[in-house]
Amino acid sequence: MFFCEKFNMTSKYIIFLFFIFKFTSSFSQMVLNRDTNLNISENGISFSSAFSGGINAGQFSEIDLNLDGTMDLVIFDKSGNKISPFINNNGNYIYAPKYRSAFPKVHDWMLLADYNCDGKNDIYTYSSAGMAIYENTSSNNLSFTLVTSLVLSPAPQNLYISPVDIPAIADIDYDGDLDVLSFGVLGGTVSYHKNMAMELTGSCDTVAFEFSESCWGLFYEGLNSYILNCPNCICPPIANTNIDKSKQKHAGSTLLAIDIDNDNDMDLVLGDVSYNNLNLLINGGNNQNALIVSVDSVFPQNNSNTIAADIHVYPASYYLDVTNDGIKDLIVSTNSQNNSENFEGCWLYENGGQTNNPDFNFVQTNFMQSEMIDLGKSAFPTFYDYNNDSLLDLVVGNYGYHVAYNNPISSLALFENTGTKEIPKYELIDRDWQGISTVNLNIQLGLPALSISPTFGDLDADGDKDMLLGDADGKLHYLNNQLGNFNISAPNYFNIDVGYFSQPQLVDVDRDGLLDIIIGEQDGSLNYCPNSGTATIASFDTIIKNWGGIDVDTNYISNGFSSPKLIDSSGVYQLFVGSFTGTIYQFTNIDGNLSGQFLPVYSTVDNIWDGGKCAFALRDINNDNQPEMILGNLSGGIAYFSSDTLLNDTTTIPTNILNNRKAILNIYPNPASSKLTIESSEVGIIKIKNLLGKTIYKSRKSNYLLEVNTSRFANGIYILQLNGMSSKVLIK
């Protein structure tokens, strides 16, 4: 059963709801199970992990998921904060999403390492300008327990880590416990936070950090340039005469500490937010007193005669054994959520040497991505029988494949259903179906459109379905179907403009026999365009905004990115809406109430989640009279949910993300000069205090974002507080 939210209703209204529920119960109570058994192939080769969801900004770690003694793989995608677990099956990684529910909800970054030396990798993750630790408490099943929500170094100061950075977590001083290297608030120099667990207790099982050095290795990094051997951590300014002036000031770095030359001290691999290369910093000191003596800017090329890492922007490196030979390999990906490689962005270098004396050999640019459906950034699926064989094929639009120094390439992917009515099977036959990537739908600029979202319907009563495309500019484009070929007939269709990121559906909303349009958009609301024309000549001259009073994700963020699907269930309409958070919302009370408020209800779709910015297709594709779902996400991947309970359900459905959502407080830029932006789903009173405890600023935060004018603040360190959360802010 499902339950509607509590309302003050008259008895007559309750009877009306009962009438709706009675005639929609079969649809509302559908059981959608995650199903990884649907076969999808490309060029005749089946994807081994087709539905693992794409990767935009992957962070790689290893952990024993099924407790069989073998290390498995976990990929955390910073883009959408999605965790993707993979079981190591004799060297092959098999997608196992059922383990996702064991992990806590995390954001920005997640690294797995054994903090308490019990042989089980624990979770290190971002938290309030610092780091939280979850202990791996697995016994019979994978489980984690929060150790600390904010690591201090030393108390009461938190161990500072920026949300855009990746810290190095390693045993820097070789005493048996894990220390932390991270850039400080001002950047430029690396802070060394020494783990005092062994010194204080003789055991790793304690969280006790000491701020040991503000300039570990005695070097300064700025704009991908370095000053070495800075006495007393005092470095002269870098003369960046040859640096591209378009490069931004240091705003993020990724760190990896490894002993690359087997001399018992940690060297450092560093990536910078504005550049595409990795730098290897060689430690010529020792494990007690680090001293960086050289910088290799084309790592790992010079180290082992292989090609240099070349990630378009903000590379990050990870060191783990993915070739199952007991020796750690190198994976390089991007740490940027935007404007970064999203299709071939996971470089694998196999280690032909030893963990502490590696010989890296380049293998591929799409590690794991080649095993999954990855359509770049975002996926907008819909079903359409393109070859009139009575089998529903799949068409998926996207925001685009990354192109360095240019706009992404947005396109349509066509998956042909080569199976039967009872057993569907899909072949990815075209990643740029109908050549949409080259059609100048943006008639003002004479350029192809971005963020292509398709829908199909017969708008001219000629017996075939035409295509309507939404785009990032909030416009629609009409393509007429002529014997299976779609010709652009009306770019900027009827001058419809809903703002940004239109996601349309052609559907007969008012049941008058004519196809209407409903459109999702960036702000989370819905738009309704009734068809005032005829069956042969459609006309859309009216846009009804805020249709149904719907504004998805309004409690969490101002931009909900609504993605609607209106479905007829036994003669009664049900409305499903995807959103920025990845939650799918369901609404009823639509028929006979097109100008009123729709009624939110709870159903099984509330429990489905597979990444942020979700969009979906919902149709019966296996002839069981129950709908199946293809769910797209921000990482450019898709998931499949079957309603046939006879199929082997490979996982349980994840817990509703809303029920487990933890408060997030992001503050940027930090350091700030003239303006500070506070980002959080929490609302309440913002207080900014100086180090003497005096409140110098106070304001009510009622939206997801709050901007604070800091131009008149004195330079210094302040404490920002919101609903029990706090964070340090540097004004300079």
Buried (B, 14 or more C-beta within 10 A) or exposed (E): EBEBEEEEEEEEEEEBBEEBBEBBBEBBEBEBBBBBEBBBBBEEEEBBBBBBBBBBBBBBBBBBBBEEEBBBBBBBBBBBBBBBBBBBBEEEBBBBBBBBBBBBEBBBBBBBBBBBBEEBBBBBBBBBBBBBBBBBBBEEEBEBEEBBBBBBBEEEEBBBBBBBBBBBBBBBBBBEBBBBBBBBBEBBBBBBBBBBBBBEEEEBEBBBBBBBBEBBBBBBBBBBBBBBEBEEBEBEEBEEEEBEEEBEEBBBBBBBBBBBBEBEBBBBBBBBBBBBBBBBBBBBBEBEEBBBBEBBBBBBBEBBEBEBBBBBBBBBBBBBBBBBEEBBBBBBBBBBBEBBBBBBBBBBBBBBBEBBEBBBBBBBBBBBBBBBBBBBBBBBBBBBEBEEEEBBBBBBBBBBBBEEEEEBBBBBBBBBBBBEBEEBBBBBBBBBBBEBBEBEBBEEEEEBBBBBBBBBBBBBEEEBBBBBBBBBBBBBBBBBBEEEEBEBBBBBBBEBBBBBBBBBBBBBBEEEEBBBBBBBBBBBBBBBBBBEBEBEEBEBEEBBEEBBEBBBBBEBBBBBBBBBBBBEBEEBBBBBBBBBBBBBBBBBBBBEBBEEEBBBBBBBBBBBBBBBBBBBBBBBBBEBEBBBBBBBBBBBBBBBBBBBEEBEBBBEBBEBBBEEBEEBBBBBBBBBEEEBBBBBBBBBEBBBBBEEEEEEBEEEBEEBEBEBEBEEBEEEBBBBBBBEBBBBBBBE
